[in-house]
Amino acid sequence: MPATVRSRVAKPPTAHLRSDPASPGFRIADYPFYLVNRAAGRYAIDMEKALKPLGMDLPTWRALMILHERSPRSVTEIADQAVIRLSTMTRVVQRLERNGLVRLATRRSDARVTDVVITPRGLEGVRRVREVAGRMFQRAFDGFSAQDLETLNLLLGRVLHNLSLRP
């Protein structure tokens, strides 16, 4: 093909242009947030179904896992970490307390803050939920290498960091 004809052939949009909603080459199927949302939505539906026999749901799972890593924490800290509205997390924590999975205590250094402390019963709930979550993890990441997971977590962490920098 002569050079003049080759130069007139349109190049397909790059991945960046296909992913950017402001670009004329935008395709929803290449939009990272569309894919992340679809994956998270599918995970949420499947995980809710798997947690139901344990009497738990996703917000409960998140709160327990956050407290399992460090307890006590304030309700605000748990809500921020779980990316759940404070009002919703307050109801989740109240339910966890009614079920004996956590106890509430006034923070000694600041009486205005209520700390949430995981109980032995809560730790047993964590053990049961982790089994379910482990099966979901294996299903979702079947065929992924350790390097794939490290790269995925690194990239998602960068997106989260970028979004956290600006309002």
Secondary structure, 3 states (H helix, E strand, C coil): CCHHHHHHCCCCCCHHHHHCCCCCCCCHHHCHHHHHHHHHHHHHHHHHHHHHHHCCCHHHHHHHHHHHHCCCEEHHHHHHHHCCCHHHHHHHHHHHHHCCCEEEEECCCCCCCEEEEECHHHHHHHHHHHHHHHHHHHHHCCCCCHHHHHHHHHHHHHHHHHHHHCC
